[in-house]
Amino acid sequence: MNPSCGPESLGDMVLLFETEADRNQHGGAELFTFGNHDPKGGCVLLNDGTVKFTRTEAELAALCWE
């Protein structure tokens, strides 16, 4: 979970995202993993409810994290 995201945050801010297996993680893009799917990538839930499948470091960096 992105600790920078709250109820008043912009709709395109990252709220939840895939990480390595663990419980109750919170942080930013540094925790994201591309290794849970084939082809490589991971899901990101934005604050407005939109889900995106992110495949590259460039796509990940382009997301709103703060």
C-alpha positions in Angstrom: 0.0 0.0 0.0 1.2 3.5 -0.9 1.4 5.5 2.4 1.4 8.7 0.4 -2.1 8.0 -1.0 -5.2 9.0 1.0 -8.9 9.7 0.5 -8.2 13.2 -0.8 -5.4 12.2 -3.1 -5.7 12.5 -6.9 -7.5 9.8 -8.7 -4.4 8.7 -10.7 -2.2 8.2 -7.6 -1.1 4.6 -6.9 -3.0 3.1 -3.9 -2.2 -0.6 -4.0 0.3 -2.6 -6.0 1.9 -6.0 -6.3 5.0 -6.8 -4.2 6.9 -9.9 -3.3 5.1 -12.3 -0.9 4.8 -10.7 2.6 2.1 -9.1 4.8 1.2 -5.5 5.5 3.8 -3.9 3.3 3.6 -0.2 2.6 6.0 1.9 0.6 6.6 3.1 -3.0 7.8 1.8 -6.3 10.8 0.2 -4.7 8.6 -2.6 -3.4 6.9 -3.3 -6.8 7.6 -6.6 -8.4 7.4 -7.6 -12.1 7.8 -11.3 -11.3 4.3 -12.5 -10.4 3.0 -12.9 -13.9 4.0 -14.4 -17.3 4.5 -12.2 -19.3 6.4 -10.2 -16.8 4.5 -7.3 -15.1 2.3 -6.4 -12.2 -1.1 -4.9 -11.3 -1.5 -1.4 -9.8 -4.7 -0.1 -8.3 -5.1 3.7 -8.6 -7.0 5.8 -6.1 -10.0 6.2 -8.5 -10.4 2.4 -8.8 -8.6 2.0 -12.2 -6.4 -1.1 -12.4 -3.3 -1.0 -14.7 -1.0 -3.8 -15.7 2.5 -2.4 -15.6 5.2 -4.2 -17.7 8.3 -1.9 -17.7 10.3 0.2 -15.4 9.4 3.3 -17.5 5.7 2.6 -17.1 6.2 2.2 -13.3 8.2 5.5 -13.1 5.4 7.3 -15.0 2.8 6.5 -12.3 1.9 9.1 -9.7 3.4 7.8 -6.3 3.4 11.1 -4.3 
